[in-house]
């Protein structure tokens, strides 16, 4: 009999089940003529005898981990990999006929519980059933002819089904203790989607838990109670928020987290941080950010009450443990961001996780030493160690770790006590970024536009870190220039199809030479730029990128870690030939600033000057054609003098939601 499961295992699948080094070593041995002698038993077991006397067997009902080999290596060894590769070479299907192995759609949900019990044992199903009872969110990507690997992204790990129809070859980056439970949960997630008729290529859903009535989704009492505190803050304003109000909000954030409402709890925690920053008069306070957080809490509450915003877990978060150990994780560095305050520096290292098609972030903070006239800069942090590896090396390398843990918000941690189990190698050219999934490396700017357009509003999206960090191809740099008034460097890049995006970076004392380095990298001083990474968004009618790294023919460039004082004389930007988006941007910015100032003073205490600015902002919105937004701002201006406290809050929230959503789309 022919073992189709072994024939279907690709080199990438074998590398996921073992590691790429073993696959290369086994292939090299076969190329040198040291292939094992193969026998196929009547029961389908593939036996192999190697020249060194080692024998290996691949039973029909076992995966590579549980297959047998007489060598002393633990786990998947080179002999088992070599036996698979040798079998493929000896029994490979003919390739002349394109229809010899057509793609057959399949779903892991078709696997029954008896099969799962036989593969993974009753304890794994019992543990998975406890999780199913409480409910869990999942995002499913179905198999296609272009990518026959179905995958399920769970809260803290990803499960991939590497061989169509064969669940025993499922791979997950969860630690061994949770591996079987995660695979079972992934199968059940696909089964739930199949039963509900959710057959799209990319499906988010909630699995298990208490049944919800779609006609009356309801809300969470804990979140409803918190909104009363939030509304009091909105009415009184940040200017009048005392220690008692801040303490109440901090306690409410802990309560929400205890109830498993991760995203509202995180928003409330950020809100408290804004109040603390205002009280301490630090640079971390921004009225616009405080207003956005107040709006987010109301938006998430409305989404759960009204329904229609997708799975509740994606709006409210989940009750997943803070972090989950990962079994074996492969990450590709996408750059880093240096920031912080007058007393603290923060380094964020961004990694692509190819298996899940997501971006993870590793974060580290350091106190700024005295005296204050000797600031801690990115260049000084470049040699600081994170998980035993210098920051610069980590941000531009390929990481393989067995000592990592990942949170539900996609924050990754490398355990420093197990440094020997983390290896970092250089990128080695542009291929590591080129080979990343389209959800990380956009093939072109048109694809990226479609990805951004398909997202729900940011106010109710999952609060995952590095959600919109992407690697973007650069075919041409059309313009580079500096605006001394805003201390901002702008550049216009184009992809191979001629579509353009704006690259924009502002000066920060924590990274004083970043703009100089970015201008040099885009100008080709470090080699021809091929890719640029960073958070992406729509602004002024086109994609805008806040750069983290530039990948050139000669290697990656990290502007935030560049040495220097930032004293290079940068040229002003020439016109890029596009219509300036300033009027629309300016109108939205003026309206959002006026609404934020109203919240800062408190809706009960808005001065006449702010009310006049709201009227002017409404007129500006109408001038650029945003008549609905203008109507909401006009209603707010009137409500501040004529309405009840409840009416003022409702009108302010309506205006904010409209303005923030419009700004995201424009």
Secondary structure, DSSP 4 states (H G I P E B T S, - for coil): ---HHHHH--HHHHHHHS-HHHHHHHHHHHHTT-PPEEEE-TTS-EEEE-TTS-EEEE-TT--TTTSEESSS--SS-HHHHHHHHHHHHHHPPPSSSTTTT------GGGS-HHHHHHHH-HHHHHHHHHHHHH-EEEEEE---SS---EEEE-SS-EEEEEETTEEEEEEE-B-HHHHHHHHHHHHHHHHHHHHTT--SSEEEEEESSS---TT-----HHHHHHHHHHHHHHHH-GGG--HHHHHHHHHHHHHHHHTT-HHHHHHHHHHHHHHHHHHHT-TT--HHHHHHHHHHHHHHHHHHHH--SS-HHHHH-----SEEEBSSEEEEEEEEEEEE-SSEEEEEEEEEETTTTEEEEEEEEEEPPSSTTS---HHHHTT-EETTEEHHHHHTEEEEESSEEEETTSBEEE-GGGGGGEEEEE--SSHHHHTS-TTTEESSHHHHHHHHHTSPPGGGS---TTTTEEEEE-SEEEEEEEETTTTEEEEEEE-TTS-EEEEEEE--GGGTTHHHHHHHHHTTTTS-EEEEEEEEEEETTEEEEEEEEEEETTEEE-GGG--S-S---PPPPPP-SS---HHHHHHHHHHHHHHHHHHHH-TTS--HHHHHHHHHHHHHHHHTT-HHHHHHHHHHHHHHHHS-HHHHHHHHHHHHHHHHHHHHH-
